[in-house]
Amino acid sequence: MMDSFNQADMPFKPGVLVISHGSPDPEWVILVDEAVAAATAGLPQDVPVEASFLEKVEGRLIQDGIDRLEALGVSDLIVIPLFVSSGSTHIDEIAFALGVKNTPEKETDMERLRCSARVFFGDPIDDDPVIAEMIWDKVKNLSREPEREVLLLVGHGSIHDGFRQRWERGISSLAARTGELSGLADADYALLNPDSVRRKVSYWNEERGFEVIVAPLFLSAGYFTKTAIPSRLTGLDFRYSGDALLPHPFLARWMLGQILNIMKTLSQ
C-alpha cells in the first residue's frame, strides 16, 4: 500500500519515447526525426519527446532517451515502438528491457534498462487503418484498371514460431484494410521470411490473370525495398515503386493518435 501511495503522490509529468531500430545511414535517422517532430507539433508544449534507437545511432540509444526525459522530471513514460509489426523480435526484447514483461519470449542480449518512470507501452503499426490509407496513397498512382489488379503487401516476416503468426495476423489484416480502400479486385500479402513473395506474385499474375501491384511494408527505403524484394521477382510481371512508408505525413498522424490515446487514459 505504501508503494501505491508514494506513486500516486508523485507529480504527474508525462513524456514520450519513440523507439525505432536505427541505421548507420543518416538519411534514415533524419526521416524518423522529421516524422517524430511532426507528431510532436500536435502535443502540448510541456510534454517532452525523445526519438531513440535500438542500435547504430551513437548518443541516441534507448537509455540515452530515458535519461534525458527523466532529467526533465518525467514520471510517466509513453513508449511508442516505431516498428511495423508486433511479430518483430525487437518488440519483445524492448518490452523486456523496459520491464513491461518479466521474461522475453526469445533469448536476447538486451539487459534491463534503468528507468524510474512508469512505462506505458504502445503498439507497433500492425493493421492500423491510418497506415492502410498511407500505403494506398503511396501506390495508387500505379493503378490503371482497378478491376484487374491485386495489391500485394510485402513485409519482412519472421522465422520464429509465435512471432511469425503475429506478422501474418497483422499484415493480412492490413492488406485487407488497404484493399477495401483501394477498390482493387483483391489484396494479399507475402513475407520475405519465410519467403513467399515470388510464389504469391506468380499465383495472382499467372494463375489468376491479375496485374499485381507490390507495396513494401518497410519504414524506410534500403536493402529490402531496393534489392531483396525486386531480386525475388526477376522475370515476373508486376508493378513496383519501391516506396517505403517514410516520408509521409500519415506516419506522424499515427504516432500522435497513439500518444494522445495513452495520455487520455493517464489523465482519467
Secondary structure, 3 states (H helix, E strand, C coil): CHHHHHHHHCCCCEEEEEEECCCCCHHHHHHHHHHHHHHHCCCCCCCCEEEEECCCCCCCEHHHHHHHHHHCCCCEEEEEECCCCCCCHHHHHHHHHCCCCCCCCCCCCCCCCCCCCEEEECCCCCCCHHHHHHHHHHHHHHCCCHHHEEEEEEEEECCCCCHHHHHHHHHHHHHHHHHHHHCCCEEEEEEEECECHHHHHHHHHHHCCCEEEEEECCCCCCHHHHHHHHHHCCCCCCEECCCCCCCCHHHHHHHHHHHHHHHHHHHC
